[in-house]
Amino acid sequence: MGGYGEFSNYYDRLTFNVDYGKMADHICGLLSGWGITGGDLIDLACGTGSLSLEFAKRGFDIIGVDAGEGMLCCARQKFYDEGLTPPLLICQRLEELDLYGTANCAVCSLDSVNHLCEPEQVRAFFKRLSYFVEPGGVFVFDVNTLYKHRNILGDNIFIYDMDDLYCVWQNSLRDDGVTVDIDLDFFVGDGDTYRRSSESFCERAYSIEELTQWLENAGFEVCGVYDDLSPDPVRDDTERAVITARRK
């Protein structure tokens, strides 16, 4: 999983509709079901730190990991702006995870696992993570589903039109039916002119069965698979699945 480059400059503005407080409450509820209400939390692919900040406010000690230096710089500043000491922030790819100790829980949100576009990358990520989650510790992550890739993202174009930012988001579904190539073009206003920049990456959807098997092979036991921000099980038309796994 490569880190966002140009996208890091606009990420928060383009994800304005994400309710990080609600997401943190939901994940904390899943963790508390296993008796985890504090301690060290690894926020994997933490991005600009919005969710990390919410977990910190709820009493967790954060270890933030992301492959994008720009993202981590935004995360550090976000903590300063809130009057909080920034957490330990580490610039690493998920499949190359190498931390300084263990934690009792880990979180990977907003379809970050989907950015690992090769199965061996996902398997390597789960295996690396197993070294840094304590036995009995819990891993909560979400993924975009096969349904979402084929029916929502697919070959679609999304437009974001703001006062000084115009973004064209173009998706192309590959012939494999699971991988979406994503091309972003940003146009940033500066007086009477616009500056254009671009970003490209891909996302791949995996079946719940594949993810379950790879987690089991890495030493995790899947405890639940839910519809997004809900206690309900996944449906055929679920767009984002939340998986809870416990380290054996």
FENGI-V979542 format. One record per residue. N is the residue number from 1. PHI is phi as a letter, one per 40 degrees, with the letter a starting at -180 (none if undefined). OMEGA is omega as a letter, one per 20 degrees, with the letter a starting at -180 (none if undefined). NEAR is the number of other ideal C-beta (glycine too) atoms within 8 Angstrom. Layout:
N|PHI|OMEGA|NEAR, N|PHI|OMEGA|NEAR
This chain:
1|none|r|11, 2|c|r|8, 3|c|r|12, 4|c|r|13, 5|c|a|8, 6|c|a|11, 7|d|a|9, 8|c|r|14, 9|c|a|7, 10|b|a|11, 11|d|a|13, 12|c|a|9, 13|c|a|8, 14|c|r|8, 15|b|a|8, 16|c|a|6, 17|c|r|4, 18|c|r|8, 19|c|a|6, 20|c|r|10, 21|c|r|7, 22|c|r|8, 23|c|r|13, 24|c|r|13, 25|c|a|8, 26|c|a|10, 27|c|r|12, 28|c|r|11, 29|c|r|8, 30|c|a|13, 31|c|a|12, 32|c|r|9, 33|c|r|6, 34|b|r|10, 35|g|a|5, 36|b|a|11, 37|b|r|7, 38|a|a|6, 39|g|a|9, 40|c|r|11, 41|b|r|14, 42|c|r|14, 43|c|a|17, 44|c|a|13, 45|f|a|14, 46|c|r|16, 47|g|a|14, 48|c|r|11, 49|g|a|17, 50|c|r|11, 51|c|r|15, 52|d|a|14, 53|c|r|13, 54|c|r|12, 55|c|r|15, 56|c|r|13, 57|c|a|7, 58|c|r|8, 59|g|r|6, 60|c|r|11, 61|c|a|9, 62|c|r|12, 63|b|a|13, 64|c|a|14, 65|b|r|14, 66|a|a|15, 67|c|a|10, 68|b|r|13, 69|c|r|7, 70|c|r|11, 71|c|a|16, 72|c|r|14, 73|c|r|9, 74|c|a|14, 75|c|r|17, 76|d|a|11, 77|c|a|8, 78|c|r|12, 79|c|r|15, 80|d|a|9, 81|c|r|6, 82|c|a|7, 83|g|a|4, 84|b|r|8, 85|c|a|4, 86|d|r|8, 87|c|r|11, 88|c|a|6, 89|b|a|13, 90|b|r|9, 91|c|a|9, 92|a|r|10, 93|c|a|8, 94|d|a|17, 95|c|r|11, 96|b|a|8, 97|d|a|14, 98|a|a|5, 99|b|a|11, 100|c|a|2, 101|a|a|6, 102|b|r|10, 103|b|a|15, 104|c|r|12, 105|a|r|16, 106|a|a|15, 107|b|r|14, 108|a|a|13, 109|b|r|11, 110|f|r|9, 111|f|a|10, 112|c|r|12, 113|c|r|14, 114|c|r|11, 115|c|r|12, 116|c|a|12, 117|c|r|8, 118|b|a|7, 119|d|a|8, 120|c|r|6, 121|c|r|12, 122|c|r|14, 123|c|r|11, 124|c|r|10, 125|c|a|13, 126|c|a|13, 127|c|r|11, 128|c|a|13, 129|c|a|14, 130|c|r|11, 131|c|a|8, 132|b|r|12, 133|b|a|15, 134|c|r|8, 135|d|a|5, 136|g|r|7, 137|c|a|14, 138|b|r|16, 139|b|r|16, 140|b|r|15, 141|a|r|12, 142|b|r|13, 143|a|r|13, 144|c|a|11, 145|c|r|12, 146|d|r|10, 147|d|a|11, 148|c|a|12, 149|c|a|18, 150|c|a|10, 151|b|a|7, 152|b|r|8, 153|c|r|10, 154|f|r|10, 155|c|a|5, 156|b|r|7, 157|b|r|7, 158|b|a|7, 159|b|r|8, 160|b|a|9, 161|b|r|4, 162|b|a|7, 163|d|a|4, 164|b|r|6, 165|a|r|12, 166|b|a|11, 167|b|r|12, 168|b|a|10, 169|b|a|11, 170|b|r|9, 171|b|r|13, 172|b|r|8, 173|c|r|11, 174|c|a|9, 175|c|r|3, 176|c|r|5, 177|g|a|8, 178|b|a|10, 179|b|r|12, 180|b|r|13, 181|c|a|9, 182|b|r|11, 183|b|r|10, 184|b|r|13, 185|b|a|10, 186|b|r|14, 187|b|a|11, 188|b|a|9, 189|c|r|10, 190|a|a|7, 191|g|a|4, 192|c|a|2, 193|b|r|6, 194|b|r|8, 195|b|a|7, 196|b|r|7, 197|a|a|8, 198|b|r|9, 199|a|r|11, 200|b|r|7, 201|a|r|8, 202|b|r|9, 203|b|r|14, 204|b|r|12, 205|c|r|14, 206|b|r|13, 207|c|r|7, 208|c|r|10, 209|c|r|6, 210|c|a|9, 211|c|r|13, 212|c|a|11, 213|c|a|8, 214|c|r|12, 215|c|r|14, 216|d|a|9, 217|c|a|9, 218|c|r|11, 219|h|r|7, 220|b|r|13, 221|b|r|9, 222|c|a|11, 223|b|a|8, 224|a|r|7, 225|b|a|11, 226|b|r|13, 227|c|a|12, 228|d|r|10, 229|f|a|7, 230|a|r|6, 231|c|a|3, 232|c|r|6, 233|c|r|6, 234|c|r|9, 235|b|r|7, 236|c|a|4, 237|b|r|6, 238|c|a|11, 239|c|r|9, 240|b|r|12, 241|b|r|13, 242|b|a|14, 243|b|r|16, 244|b|a|13, 245|b|a|12, 246|b|r|12, 247|c|a|14, 248|c|none|6
